[in-house]
Amino acid sequence: MKFAVKKGWSNGRARSGVLQLGSCPFPIQTPALLLTTRKGLPPFTSPDLLTSSLPSPDSHLLQFSPLHFLEGISPKTISNIGGLHQMLSLHQHIFAAVPRDSIIALPEHDSTNKYGASFQTPGGRLLIKPAEYVELVSSMKPDFWVTLADEVPAWVSNKRNRTSVDRTLRWLDDCLSLNKESTTIFGSIVGGSSIEERHRCAQEVAQRNVSGYWIGGFGLGESMDERAALLTAVTDNLPEDMPRHVSGLGLPEEVLQGVAAGIDLFDSTYVYHLTLGGFALTFPLERNKGENADYQLSDSGGDGMKINLKATVYRKDTSPIVESCICFTCQNHTKAYLNHLFNVHEMLAQTLLEIHNTHHYLGFFCSIRKAIEEGKFEQFRRNFVESRRDRLFAAASSA
Amino acid sequence: MAWFSACSIPAVPLFLQVLGRFNRARAAQLTLPHYLCQTPLFMPVGTQGTIKGLTKNQLEEIGCQIILGNTYHLALRPTSELIDELGGLHKFMNWPRALLTDSGGFQMVSLLHLADITEKGVTFQSPVDGKPMLLTPEESIQIQNRIGADIIMALDDVVRTTITGPRIEEAMYRTLRWIDRCIAAHKRPNEQNLFGIVQGGLDPVLRDICVRGLVERNLPGYAIGGLAGGEDKDSFWRVVAQCTAALPEDKPRYVMGVGYPLDIVVCSALGADMYDCVYPTRTARFGTALVPEGVLKLKHQAMANDIRPIDPMCECMVCKNYTRAYIHCLVTKDAMGSQLLSYHNLYYMMKLSRDLHSSIVEGRFPEFVCKFLQTMFPKGDVPEWVCNAMEVAGIDISSCCHEMKV
């Protein structure tokens, strides 16, 4: 793996970088989004659509939880097939293994113990020990993998929090020593809502021989306000030229917060939840203020960021979700058709919507990168947050 | 958004040109307002204006030519008026090829509690508010006119073949009376083709009367209805054979509700051209894949370690990229599993359609049939009804049947 921060283009802690990983022939520009998957494939977008209808190489970063494979297919069979890339026939994609997945593998800090980390999965509660985890990962051969961590939410006791850091460090060392093939490993950093513990963990992990850092313990119910200081407590203690990956920061404002703290890679379930609910992203990607001042806000169930395609106001709307969007869905289908598909509970609704939402969100990351490279990230962030507030205000007053 | 017809509207909205034959079997080019089709062909069922999870590009890739829409469901949601207002179902779905809608009658009778058929039409309870409603032949055609499909179906009095007695005769005569009402109500005969449906149960006399009655009306095409409902296979093929023998050569013959690949091969040998069934997509949702040997149940534990593709000979995206083991871990747990299986199963059906067409055109239809049967019945245990049907079709399958009396 190769990662480099583009010098001369950082705005405060925000940085623009380039990531090159084995499978993907194209370099990935960061900050970048990792797409959520179920067993390696997006929830609703089949692999042929993934490659044909989403931008390349932006859509080549895929996050998965190895734990999701435990039901239904054995590590030995995955090995026999030749690993994840072969099994999913996505040879030019980058797979990142993260134990925790906010939908299908939620950390259960109450059940985690000194032997292993506990997760709540659709198949029940699982306790995974470092050795089992490393075995799973090595059968899958992802492009990089995150070490097993003991993630705790913000409200646990100090004692529990300290334990989680100790455990995570111990498991990091276990994973490193069990790692027989030289694979690319991201060291996990936790620390809950304690600045000191975040410091401590980050400093410790920075001393280990890893290729990047995964920051855990966020997106578990803490507030955005307390998060900024915790993020910088971590990133300030990490070497500048190594990638930083965070899970659980999903909303656009949270991503901007992460970028401002120096994060390079994000995985989140934002697109998944939007798609399930029938919400389509519509916020402008270009920084033209006032462009969407006349959005139909009150009856559409939207808020200037997104619209609810199930709303009756779209029954006869023959326009695409976003007029200027070049995704497959907007180029081929209307809001009226999508409204119908949602109303009759057809699977195609989610497929088409996931394509649009993913496309749009990848576009958002592209805008972020552009802003950083133009030295205007802070302004971009301010504009975004303010115009969102304006739209919400307009929606509230016209309702 | 780009939408335009694939071809200009011909002087007549349907034209069948037979390109090759083997005895009763024929391969043809069927020209419809939106697409130039090749028969024999299978039509996937896109009940509510979509085929389970597949995009229009994927359907085109798979080779779908005509898709069926269910009038009953579409009239409920989003309503035929809305579809009409937005320019018709083709435009609504953005499907550039051909569409066929059924009359709505069958769904009502099969889905609705307390549906009843009278001379006026089908009376039923509205599923929305329980009020009594009536679907007349006129109303069915008007709804289908608004939806705008290339082929529309007459409202028929359809009776299950497992029923016996005077009801069958009543239904057949009523179907003939209703076809005249359908023809009178049809407002777009230059753009939409109204097919009549032959009824009459399993009674050859009734079937004959119905065929002759419909042929007198000189319709663009004819369907053979009332089958695929649980009757024994031997009766099934005989009805198909009788009807195809009596229907005009230059019009398409559509066997409704068929179905299994074996049934399609037999009916094609007997001279039918078009088929529809929910089976391929429905069985995909239960984890079953269609393969030349029959079916493959991906849910079985044996699949968990099987690293072969579903069908090593299949060229579809699913078989070229995925193993049985991976599909096994998806099916019934992740929507992606049924999407991938639907894709494969439809590909299989369209490949079967293409193979039937090309083997007839290229003069190797009997060889194709034999190979098909040998693969499906490697022990030579071809069902007797198939042997009987092939005899009538004039196709020698003795090489496939170890039990056949020579």
Interface residues (C-beta under 8 A of the other chain):
Chain A: R38 K39 L41 P42 P43 F44 S46 P47 D48 L49 S52 F69 E71 G72 I73 S74 K76 T77 N80 I81 M87 L88 S89 P122 R315 K316 T318 P320 F328 Q331 N332 H333 T334 A336 Y337 N339 H340 L341 N343 V344 E346 M347 L348 Q350 T351 L352
Chain B: M1 A2 Q48 G49 T50 I51 K52 G53 L54 T55 K56 N57 Q58 H73 R77 P78 L82 E85 L86 F92 M93 N94 A304 N305 I307 M317 K320 N321 Y322 T323 A325 Y326 H328 C329 L330 K333 D334 A335 M336 S338 Q339 L340 Y343
